[in-house]
Amino acid sequence: MLLFLHGFPEGAFVWDSFLAHFSLDQNGGYRCVAPNLRGFERSSAPPLPSAYRPKHLVQDIAALIAIETANQGGTLATLVAHDWGGAVAWNLINQMPHLAQQLMIVNSPHPGTFLRELKTSPTQQAASAYMNFLIRPDAERLLAQDDYRRLWGFFSAPGQSTEPRWLTQALKDQYRAVWRHGLTGGCNLYRASPLRPPTESDPAAAAVSLPDEMLTVQLPTLVVWGMDDIALPPALLDGLDHFVDKLTLRTIERATHWVLHEQPELVMRYLQDFLPSHQ
């Protein structure tokens, strides 16, 4: 079984082409599952930010894995994750490595390198400044204004006046269908996490200290990174091998944070090459 975790402001649909591909691969196919995370689309959406703390998100996915792999030894072939889904995946595999054989991360920072950069790098602090907008009490209302104008802006480079070519009307309709269920769950992910740039009124990441035992990953791990990610610059890859013992890194030039939309076939090929063989 392969389990795919999406990020913000996405929904499970971003993995549709991956599910279709890997359920029909040349080895006979995988059982493929892509849930909506807590607070997204039709998943349960508790109103309080405290319900979105990492421990709850990890418990959600651990319980789902237990149910979905009950007839497969309780273990995934590979856990695949992007953006906020990756934040959940890094924590899950640190705490419960027995739940998967492998981990694949797509443009989602490891908490150890992310914390380091949020504390010490003005570049990362500026790149992550949007997080302090998303924790505002009126963030949902502002994001929904003018047909989600600010959310569409997430997909474009700063100063770019046109939307990226991959953002078709059909794809925009899929995003709208997720966002119409509400944006509070997605914003609550940011409200519940201290991993954001410090401000005069909020120390945020500056007040956080994480021991190595909460950060190490011992499973074989593939990290795929679009190198033109505005929010998550490549410096987040520096020192990653300190936390991940069995690391394979694949970088994609001229790809952004939205590499799942920009170059899905290449990301699929990297995953295909990484997967454990099965009959």
N, C-alpha and C positions, 0 to 999 in steps of 0.2 A: 504494500500500500504506500502511496505517496500522499502527503498532506501539504496543502498550499495555504499560506497565510498572507493576507493582503495588508495594505497600509492605509494611511490617510492622505487624501480624502477619497479613497477608493472603496470598492466593494469586492466581493468574491468573484464577480464577473471578469475581473482583469486576468484571471487564470483560465478562462474558458478554452482558449486555443491549446493551452498546456494539457488540460484534462483530456481534450479530444485526441491530442497527439500521443500521450503516454498510455492511454487506455487501449491504444491500438498499435503499440510499438512492435518491433520485429521479434521480440522475445515472448510474445504472447499476451502482453498487456499487463498493466498495473491496475489495481483498484485505486482510483483517484478521487480525492475529497478536497473541496475548498469551501470552508465555512465563512460566513460573515462573522467578524469578531463582535464581541460584546459591544452594544451600542450602535451597530451599523445595520441598516436596512431593516429586515424583519427579526433580527436577533433581539433578545431581551435588552432593554436599555434602562438600567437603574438611573435615577436622576442625579444622585449625589456623586461628586468627584471621587470620594473615598472608595466607591465600588469599582473604580478603574485602576486601583493600585496594582503593581505587578503581580503580587501574589494571587489576586483574583483572576487575572488574565491567564496566568500559568495554570491555575487549577481548572479553568474552563477547557483549555486545550488538552491537558493531561486526562481529564475525564472523557473528552471526545475520543482521544486515541484509545483509551481503554475499551470504550464501547465499539468503535469501528474495527479494532484489531482483535476482538475477542476470539475469533477463529483463526488468527494468524500469529499466535504466540505473544500478543500484546506489544508488538514492536513494529514500527514503521520501517520500510526500506529507507526512505529519506524524508526529512522534514525540510520544506522549501518555503522561504519567506522573504518578503520585501518590506522595507520601510518599518512601520510600527509592528507589522507581523514579525519582522526580524528581531525587534526589541523583545517580544514575547519568546521567540525561538531561542535567542541567546540565553535567556534566563532559564527556560525550560530545560535545555540540554545541559546547562551547568548543574541544575538541581536533580534532574532525573534522566541521566544519559542512557538508561536502559530502555527508554521509550522509542529510540530510533537507532538505526545502524549508521546513518550519516546525516549531515546537516548541510544545506545549501542556503546561502545568504545573498540577496541581491540589493545592493545599495541600502544597507541598514547598518549603522555604526555599532561596533562592539562597545559595550558600556564602559570598558576600561579606557579605550582610546578616545571615546567621545567625552568622557569626564575630564580627561587630561586636556583636550583641546578647548573645552568650554571654560576651564580654569585659566589657561595660559595663553590662548591664541586669540588676539583681536579679530583675526580673519574669521575664525569659527564663531566667535561671539556675534559678529555682525551678520554672518550667514544664518545664524539661528535666531535672530532678533524677532522673526515672525512668531516664534513660540510665545513670546510675551504678549503679542496681540491675541493669540488664540485662547489665552486664559482669562481675557477680559469677560466680565459678566454679560456684556452685550455682543460677544463675538458671533454667536449664532445668527442674531438678527442682522448684523452687518454683512456676514458671509452670504446670506440669502438675498440681499438687496439686488435689484437690477438683474434678475435672472442669474444670480450667483456670480456676478462680475468679478469679485475678488477671488473666488475659487478658480475660475477659468485662468486668472492671472498666475496661479500657482504653476501652471504648465508651461509658461513662457519665460524666457530669459528677461532680466530687468531691462526696461527700455524697449523691448520688442513690441511693436505695434500690432503685429499679426499673430494669430494663433498658429501653433505648429501644424504641419500638414497631416500628421497622423490623427489629429483631433477632429474626426469627421462628425457630421451631424448625428449619425447613428450612434457613435460612441458617446457623444454629448447626451443623447437621450438616455443611455445606460447610466451615466453619472447622475443625471437629474433624477432618475428613478430611485437611486440610492439616497440622494440628498433630501428628497421630499419626505422621506421617513423621519427626518430630523437630523440635526447636526450636533446636538448636545453630547451624544456619546463620543464622537470624535474629538470635540473640544475637551471633554473630560479626561481623555488620555493625557493631554498636556497639563491640565490642572492638577492631576494626581501625581505627576512626576516632577521631582526637583531637578532633573537633568535639562536645564535650560539656562540661558545666559543670566548672570547676576545683574541686578539693578540696584539703585540707591535704596530702595525700600524692601528688596528681597534678595538675600544672598544666593538663593537657588543652588546651582552646582558648586559654588564656592564653599558651601557648608557641608558638602557630601564627601565622605571617605568610604571607599569600598576595598575590602581586603581581597587579595588575589584568589583566595578560595571561593569567593563569590563570582569570579570572573573567568576561571579557566574552563576550557572546553577540550575534552580528550577524544571526541569522536572525529573521524575524518571529516573535514569541513572544506567545502568549496565556497569561495567568496567571489562573486561577479560584480564588477564595479564600472559603471559609466563614469568616465573620467571628467566629464563636463558638468557634473552635479554641482549646482550653485549652492544648495543648502548643505551639502555634505562633501566638502572638498577632499581630494585624495590624501591629504595629510592624515586623515583618519585611518589610513592603511598602515601608517608607520608604527612599528612596534606590535603589530597584530600577532606576529608569531610568538611573542612573549606569552600570550594568553591562549593561543590555539596550537596544540602540539602537532597536529597533522593537517597542515594548511595547504590548500591549493588555491592560488589567486589567478583570476582571469580578468584583465582590464580591457575595457572597450573604449577606444578613442572616439571622439565626436559623438558620444552618447551621454545623455543627461540622467537625472534621477528617474526619468520615465522610460528607461530602457526596455521595460516589458512591452511598451507600445511601439517604441522606435525600432527595436531589433529583436523581436520575439524568436525568430528562427535561430539566431545565433545563441541566445540564452538557452533555448531548448537543446541545441547541439551540445553546449557545455554540460548541461544536466545529463543528457543521454550518455556522454562519455564518462561521466562521474558515477552513474548508477551502479550498484552491485549487480552482478549477473544473476539471473534467476531463470528457472525453467517453468 
